[in-house]
Amino acid sequence: MKTKSQLQKKAEVFTLALIASAVSTVAHSAALEEVIVTAQKRAENMQDVPTAISAFSSDQIDRGLIESTVDLVKLVPSLSFSTGTLPTESAFRLRGAGTQSQSDLVEPSVAVVYDGVVMTRTAQGVSDLADIERIEVLRGPQGTLFGKNASAGVIHVITKRPSQEFEGSVEAMAAEDGLYGFKGTVSAPISDTVGYRLSGHYRNDDGYIDNVATGNTINGTENMSLRGKLEFQPNDKTNILVTADYSEEDSSCCVMMPILNPDGPDPEGYAALIAPTVADRDSREVNQTADPSQEQDAWGLAAEVNYDLDWGGTLTSITSYRDWNWDGTIPDIDFQPLRGGTAVPGSFFTFTRQSILYVPGNVHENQTFSQELRIASPQDGNVDWVAGLFYWNSDYDQDNTLRDAICLGPEAVSVSITQPCPAEATNFMRSGQMLVESNNENFAAFGQVNWRVSDPLELFAGLRLIREELEWSGYRPNAPAPGFPTDAVNDFGVPGGGDLPFQGDYDVSDTGWSGKFGGKYDLSENVRVYASYARGYKGPAANANAFNFSTEPVDPETVDSYEIGLRSELFDNRMNLNVTAFFSTFDDYQTQTIDQVSQAFNTENVGTFETQGVELEIDAAITDNLGVSAAIAYTDSVFDEYENAECYVAQTVAEGCIDGKQDLSGKESPNSPEWKYNLSARYQVPVGNWVGFVQGDYTWQDDIYFREDLNPYSHQKAYGLFDLSFGVDSADERYNFTVFVKNVFDKQFSTNGFQIGLPPSGASGVMILSRNADRYAGASIRVNF
């Protein structure tokens, strides 16, 4: 038997010191279960994989009250999420790196993958979780083996396969304020060679924001999903898994909550405009003309074929087709209820028409076909490898319509909404419609080799060669706002100035590469260290929304990342301790800015972006009854070179704004807390034929800015969230009853915040809230059969 190294002994002493504060006695030890992951396109023990990875089983997901992929931010400290006003603008970030963009022609930096199939955009990967086998979160560039959308990392959701024996479950949940849901699954063999699995879920949330203008409760969601799987084993060498899924969602998300600026041009007048509501961070009421409305549906087909070759290797094919559609209105951005008529006499904010006229037809449609073909060698020799080919073809069409029409005047005026502003008032208006069609094609060849040079030393190298082609076209009709003549349409963001209609076709292609090189060394049987270099690549992009359509592409984004890590299994496998240090440099980093003159959203390259830090993860079985997991991340992510950044609204020279630009070199990146940690503890004790349990989950994060320009209205102060659950399980694990309380201490926080430069928002900022920003309680019951 191998003796413990000095490093392992020191690690155990350090770990004991961490746990001693929470647990005074360690007894009746229980070993941790081995966690199997597929981060390298083959099944391996997570502790053997030389990359930063967090993996969570279905039990951990259920016990941690993880309802959707967004909730994973409570489990992975270096993962964050920004909620957009539209789902297409929402974004994940890993280690401070990620892309939030209103343009649909910009890829995410964090790929969301379901059962080996990459989702085209983040919005398609934001979904409730049902019938999950496990979730793997891979940090750092993962383009070598995962390819698309993975320059900062991967969130891989693996759903359960058909079972070899009959099984199933049903679950019902209900909570305060009209929140309830159902989940169900059934699986069984049909014959000796065929099995099936059916699962579905339904969730309803009545909402948690009141709109006094319409009398409705908004920010609610109703969604459902169905998934079916058939697994065929026609012979000893061939396995075929066919998956079909469908989902739909109808929501009134996401309203922008105004925040009053007491130093604005007329805070009293603005407050009067939105009365009786109050514009502050504690408010849960708005007074706006119309409720936001969004509908989306998606379906997909996938076939995975695994064939065992005669020489011991495995040939795998994954074929997928996905269809996604979104239709919705643009949120109200003047935050007041007037469509016309007199506002507040004498106020600076005298309005005679609604700033956003809701026009149906904001439609996004996406169809994606992908094909991956790879061969994996056996793993029982000194050398093993994976090699493959990948093809991707995605069509993305959008019809964005936006109408702004505002009259500002020193005195009250009253006109019809179909009339132009009177002569004594000031015009401010925009009107735009953009029809965009795009196609993205990706061709890639990839491979990775692992070489066990000796018992303690393993070297690995991987490479992916990429050909990326992007085509896009845009048509913009001459579409003025109601009541304004054709020639009043402004030229904000319009190619060719004010010449309308506009039509153009554009394309860009690029050849790039991703790769990974490094080594792993076993210090002892249960302690390993590794060092690696990884290169990530994200293809060219373009701007396309209602007020901005680019004729020139945004350059590809590349990243060079260095990582060292420790992976250990301690105390007779009762504890896993993992430590990772990383340093990454992004060149031509793609980020979103806001032009404060035109209010157009632009995605552009900002030069160099750097992120570095340390991550520590602990998973421990303290006793047979007590389990503890903890993780902490320190992340220092900054714009190393960003000299000509846009200023934020009303930024002064003293605050760094010169000729509309500010220097953000050395400043922090958005939505990247410097410190973030989570702690989870579960205690359970037998009670007759039942097992009682109590679990606490705490997450704390440092303060952040949501916007690149560091606008004070995008600042979110540090906060911590504590969730509590307790209940009983039957000894045979057939029944479960859980009572839960989310956000026990009722900590207020936002999931996005910014300032819009249109009048009257010089007097206010806005924030977006999630349901978890308020305390609420509920219960669930599950029956397994």
C-alpha positions, 0 to 999 in steps of 0.5 A: 500500500502506498504511503501518504505524501507530505502534500496529502498529509498537509491537505488533510490537515487543512481540510480538517481545519475547515470543517472543524468550525461546522462539525465537532465530531467525525464518526460513523463515516460514510464513503462518497459515491464515485461521480462519473462524467463525460467531460472528455467524451467518455465515461470517467471518474470526475476526480481523474479528469484534468479540467475544472468541472463541477458535477451534480447528480439528480439527488443533489439537484432535487435536494438543492431546490434547483428548478432550472439551469439558471439556479445552477448559479447557487451551486457553482460560484464562478457561474453567473447569469444576467436576465435580459429584458428579452430572453435573447439577451440573457447570458451565462458567464463563467469566471467573468467571461460571457457575452450578453447581446441583443443581436441574435447574430452573436454566439454565447461564450458559455455553451448550454448542451443537452445530451451532447447537442449544443443549443444555438443560443442561451435562451434555448438552454434556459429551461426547467429541469425534469428527469435529470441524470446529472449536470456537468459544468466545465469551466474554461475553454472547452472548444476542443471537444465541444466546439460551438459556443464554448470559449468560456465553458460548458453547461452540460445537462444529461437526462435519464435514459430508458431503464432496464426495469419498470420505474416511474415517479410523480411529483407535485409542488405548490408555493405562495402567490400562485406558484405550482407545478407537476413532474412525471416520468415512466420508463420500462423495457418493451422487449429484450432489445427495446426500452422507452422513457417518457417524462414531462413537467408543467409549471405555473407562476402567477407573477410577483409584480403588480401593474396598477395601470392594467390591474394585472400581476406580471412577471409570471410564467406558464411553461411545459415540456415533454420528452420521449426516448426510445433505446434499441439494442439490436445486437451486442455491438449496437446501441441506438437512442432516439430522443424527441422533445417539445416545450412551450412557454407563455410569460409576462416577463420581464418588466423593468422596475424604475429607480428614482434618481433624486438628483435628476432634472425633475424628480418630483415631476417624474414621481408624479408621472408614475404615481401611485407607484414608487420608484425604489428598490423595494417596490413591487408595483409599476404603472405602465401602459401595457404588460410585457408578453412573450411566447416561445416554443421549441422542439427537437429530434436527436439520434445517438448511435454507438457501435463497438468496433472489432478492435475495441474502439467505439464509433459514435454518431449524434444527429440533431435537428432543433426548431425554436420560435419566440414572439413577444412585445418590447417592454415599456421603456418610459415607465408611465401609463400615458398613451396621450393627453395631458401629463403633469402641468409644468413638469419637465416630463410633459408627455403627450404620447406613449413612448413605446407603441406595442406592435405585434410581430417581434418574431425570432425563428431558429432551425439548427441541424448538427452532426457529430461523428467520432471514434474513441479508442479503448482506455485500457492501454498506455495511449487512448484517443478520441477523434471526430468530425462535426458539422453545424448549420443554423438558420436564424430569422428575426422581425424586430419592430420598435416605435418610440414617439415622445413629446417634451414641453415646458407646459402641458399639452394635450393631443391625439396619439395620431397627431405629431407633437405641437410646435411648442413641444420638443420632438424625440422619436425613433421608429424602426423595423428590421427584417434579418435572415442569417445562416451560420455554417461550421465545419470542424475536425477534432481529436485528443490523445492521452498518453500514460508515460508512466504510472504517475504521469499522463500527458494529453493533447487535443486540437480542433480545426474550425471553418466558420461561415456567417451570412446575413441580410437585412431589410428595413422599410420606411416605417415611421411612427404613427402621426409622424411624416415619413421624412421624420424617421431618424437615421439612428443605426441605419446603414447609409444614413437616412436613405430608406428603405434599406436592403443589403446582403453580407457574409464573412468566413474565418478559419480558427482553431481550439486546443488543449495541452498539458499533463497530470501527475499522481502524487499518491493513489488519491491525490493528483495535480495537473497543469494545462493550456487551452485555446478557445475560439468563438466565430465572427458575429454581426449586429442586428436589431430594430435600430442597429444593423451592421454591414461589417462583422464583429471579429472572432474572439479567441482566448488563451487559458492556463490552469493548474489544479489539485484533485484529491480523495481523502479520509478513505474517500469520505471527502473530495478536495479540489483546488484550481487556479486559472489565468485567461486572456481574451483577444478581440473580446466580444461585448455589448455597448449602448450608444447614448445618442442613438440608444442602439445596442452594439456588440463590438470587439474591445481588445484584451480582456483578462480573468484570473482566480482560484476555485476551491470545492469540498464535498464531504460525508461527515457521518452517516447522517451528515453531508456537507459541500462547500465551494468558493471562487475568487475571480479577478476579471478586468478589461485590460485594454478598453480605451474608447468605451461608451459613457453612461447616461449623464456621466460627467468629465469628472467621472471620466467621460470625455467627448462621449468616451471613457477609458475602462482599461483595468476596470472590472467586467460585468456580472463577475463577483470578485468573491462568491461562495456557497455552503450546503449541509444536509442532516438526516436521521431515521424515524421509524420507517421514515428518514427525517431530514433538514437541509440548508443552502447558503450562497453569498456573492460580492458586489457587481456591475451588470453593465460594461460602462459601470453605470451606477444604476447597474450596481448590485451590492453584495448579498447572501441568500439562504434556502431551507428545506425539511421533510421526510423520506420513506425508508424504501425511498418510495415517498418524499415530502418536503417543505421549503423556504426560499430566501429565508432572510428576505434579501432583496437583489436584482438580476439586471440593472441599467439606465436608459438614455431616453427621456425621462430616464435621465431621472431614473434607472431600472432593475429586473427582479426574479421571484427569488428576490422575495421570501416565499414558502412551499411544499412538494410531494413525490411518489416513486414507483 
